[in-house]
């Protein structure tokens, strides 16, 4: 894994702009939005908070993976970095699903 791709962790909306200003990007699993947000509202809120911090953001939906990439348009990740981020999140998702299956009574 590229040294700029870290283990998955959740960044709250208030912290996304700071991450993007530091040259990072965020890939979100749509299930992390919870019941209180839909994707369009979440995107609008992230864009508004980022603009308030002077960050010009772009979004790229990854529909077959149910993920969305959020990036600073002036510090876009490479294709390889996005691919590695998606793979790390898929691995995380599989691990969480495995824990849920093992925790269920038979």
C-alpha positions in Angstrom: 0.0 0.0 0.0 1.2 3.5 -0.9 2.6 5.4 2.1 0.0 8.1 1.6 -2.9 5.6 1.9 -3.7 4.9 5.5 -5.9 2.4 7.3 -9.6 3.5 7.0 -10.9 5.9 9.6 -13.9 8.2 9.7 -13.4 11.9 9.4 -16.3 14.1 10.5 -17.7 16.7 8.2 -16.1 19.5 10.2 -12.6 18.0 9.7 -12.8 17.1 6.0 -11.6 20.5 4.8 -8.6 20.3 7.0 -7.7 16.9 5.6 -8.1 18.2 2.0 -5.9 21.2 2.8 -3.1 18.9 3.9 -3.2 17.1 0.5 -5.3 14.2 1.6 -8.4 12.9 0.0 -11.4 11.0 1.6 -13.2 8.0 0.3 -16.5 7.4 2.1 -18.6 4.3 2.3 -22.2 5.3 1.7 -23.3 3.3 4.8 -21.3 5.7 6.9 -23.8 8.4 6.1 -26.3 6.8 8.5 -30.0 7.5 8.6 -29.7 11.2 9.1 -28.1 12.0 5.7 -28.7 11.2 2.1 -25.8 11.5 -0.3 -26.9 14.7 -2.0 -27.4 16.5 1.3 -24.1 15.2 2.7 -22.2 16.4 -0.4 -23.8 19.8 -0.2 -22.8 20.1 3.4 -19.3 19.0 2.8 -18.9 21.4 -0.1 -20.2 24.3 1.9 -17.9 23.6 4.9 -14.9 23.2 2.5 -15.7 26.5 0.7 -15.8 28.2 4.1 -12.2 27.0 4.6 -11.2 28.0 1.1 -11.1 24.5 -0.3 -12.4 23.8 -3.8 -13.7 20.2 -3.7 -14.7 17.7 -6.2 -16.7 14.5 -5.7 -16.5 11.3 -7.6 -19.1 8.6 -7.0 -17.9 5.0 -7.2 -21.4 3.5 -7.7 -20.5 -0.2 -7.9 -18.6 0.1 -4.6 -21.2 2.4 -2.9 -18.4 4.9 -2.2 -17.7 8.6 -2.9 -14.3 10.2 -3.3 -13.9 13.7 -1.9 -10.8 15.6 -3.0 -9.2 19.0 -3.2 -9.2 20.0 -6.9 -5.7 21.3 -6.4 -4.3 18.1 -4.9 -6.0 15.2 -6.7 -4.9 11.7 -5.8 -3.5 9.5 -8.5 -5.4 6.6 -10.0 -3.3 4.2 -8.0 -3.9 6.0 -4.8 -7.7 5.9 -5.3 -7.5 2.2 -6.2 -5.5 1.5 -3.1 -8.0 3.5 -1.0 -10.9 1.6 -2.4 -9.2 -1.7 -1.8 -8.5 -0.8 1.8 -12.1 0.2 2.4 -13.3 -3.0 0.7 -11.0 -5.0 3.0 -12.3 -3.1 6.0 -15.9 -3.7 4.9 -15.2 -7.4 4.6 -13.7 -7.5 8.0 -16.7 -5.8 9.6 -19.1 -8.1 7.8 -17.1 -11.1 9.0 -17.3 -9.9 12.6 -21.0 -9.5 12.3 -21.4 -13.0 10.9 -19.3 -14.5 13.7 -21.2 -12.6 16.4 -24.6 -14.0 15.4 -26.1 -16.9 17.2 -26.5 -20.1 15.1 
